[in-house]
Amino acid sequence: MNQQGIRILMVDDEPAIRRALRPPLVELGFQVAEASRGEEALQALRASAHDIVLLDINMPGIGGIETLRRIRAFAPRLPVLMLTVRDEEEDKVEALELGADDYVTKPFSTRELMARIRAAVRRLRAPARAEDAPIEIGEIRLDPVKRMVIKSGEPVRLTRKEFDILHCLMTRAGRVVTYAKLLTAVWGADCREEVEYLRTFVRQLRKKIEDDPSNPVYLLTDVYVGYRFADAQMLKEGSGASNGESGESEPEQEDAPEGTPDSLDM
């Protein structure tokens, strides 16, 4: 992607962070504006157009979460990338539920941040895809009308729920889908807390679509947050899940016996 002319609003109350990020962003061709508080960021967004917002979660004043909430009220499609720290899992989930496009955990590399920025802007600028159009990423092809999945030219037999999980993730390729959103989309709001239940299905699904289920390249884990299906650029770059965590490194229950997903369907 040509990033020349991409306008970034960087919102962080720490001057050292802004000073560290500005030079590499400018050097790569981004246009950078700055704000130190949420209130200032909202004024800047109303005053001029921006292509993406880098928004720190922990700030004085109204804070990053409330700033995001207000941004979404008047700019529902503007890409917003949250800047977080490692022990903010609840805040990450809340931000994603409110419509944040992604997050980057401090300390992060410039390379990781650039990849996240480009991915968010690329998704915004991509042409709209018909809901019933087949999705093809890497060697995986999903046909929502025929409810078929093909890998490397061979059909993959999935249960109804496995297909629904894969469809939900592939339509949002490159973006993390929180556990609650995925559970709600596939099973309904009453099941949004059944994370262990979801993990059972994901493990079975990985066995069917990954060459090495213990080192997945397609169906990635954002630990304690959710799952994401790698997009074409992530596959090309060999990127793992957010912050380099691609495996299921959260607390595990034993694998369900073969056939269990069918019997667990709700």
Secondary structure as UniProt FT lines:
FT   TURN            4..5
FT   STRAND          7..11
FT   HELIX           15..27
FT   TURN            28..29
FT   STRAND          31..35
FT   HELIX           38..47
FT   STRAND          52..56
FT   TURN            61..62
FT   HELIX           63..74
FT   TURN            76..77
FT   STRAND          80..85
FT   TURN            86..87
FT   HELIX           89..97
FT   TURN            98..99
FT   STRAND          102..106
FT   HELIX           110..125
FT   TURN            131..132
FT   STRAND          135..137
FT   TURN            138..139
FT   STRAND          140..143
FT   TURN            144..147
FT   STRAND          148..151
FT   TURN            152..153
FT   STRAND          154..156
FT   HELIX           160..170
FT   TURN            171..174
FT   STRAND          177..178
FT   HELIX           179..187
FT   HELIX           189..191
FT   TURN            192..193
FT   HELIX           195..209
FT   TURN            213..214
FT   STRAND          219..222
FT   TURN            223..225
FT   STRAND          226..229
FT   HELIX           232..237
FT   HELIX           242..244
FT   TURN            258..259
FT   HELIX           260..264
//
